[in-house]
Amino acid sequence: MTSALRVLIVDDEPLARLRLSSLVQECADPPCRVAGEAGDPASALAWLAAHDADVVLLDIQMPGASGLQLAERLRADAAYAGRVGAIVFVTAHGEHALHAFDVEATDYLTKPVRRERLQQALKRAAQRLAAPATAAAPEDDGGVVVVNERGRVIRVPVSEVLYLKAELKYVTLRTASHTHLLDESLTELEPRLAGRFIRIHRNALVAKRAVRALERRALGTDDGEGWAVRVAPTDEWLAVSRRQLPAVREALAGDAL
């Protein structure tokens, strides 16, 4: 993209808008300019009724409608079709990240915003805008799971997830190279993973593609020997409950184990 990105800043705090405006104007890669500012969603809608924005830097908690509600309106209302290229949420609250990506946000930044992090988000927006519409495609074959770790939002492709296991107050998400902690429950995650993951136990969901064996083996528990699946490429064995065993066998019947 050769021309400067047109950025609309939507935040109810004047100092926050001033800070973002300064950071946007300092951004040289990609080149950007502040095209407009709004202190609430209603004002943003009024501005967008007459102008276009390549990127909207959008706060979440504001008077009246929230930033999430505004994003939903912009995506659903034909009157604003083509007015907004990309939405980047900028908020002090990390707990809305999952919903933010549900409304197709390009990125999710937590305050205080660092210059490097904003530039990264704007670059991602520029790449998204530069991609030909005919080439647009999902990031992977099954979406993402949003992880919020120490204020940093990570989008883990579902295609990389090996299993999810409930432990104490958290759910552990395991990939081949990393372990993440989620605040969501397995009950909330399971519908989004249906067809690709198997519930092997009340506390575990496993990706079908990651299962390499279903065997009886010593589990190191008071129950002694029991059924378990081997997960590749980590070669971990996860217990299969007696209640879930028939469903696991049925689900894996068409796969080569």
Secondary structure by P-SEA (a helix, b strand, c coil): cccccbbbbbcccaaaaaaaaaaaaaccccbbbbccccccaaaaaaaaacccccccccccccccccaaaaaaaaaccccccccccbbbbbcccccaaaaaaaacccccccccccaaaaaaaaaaaaaaaacccccccccccbbbbbbbcccbbbbbbcccccbbbbcccbbbbbcccbbbbbccccccccccccccccccccccccccccccccccccccccccbbbbbbbcccbbbbbbcccaaaaaaaaaccccc
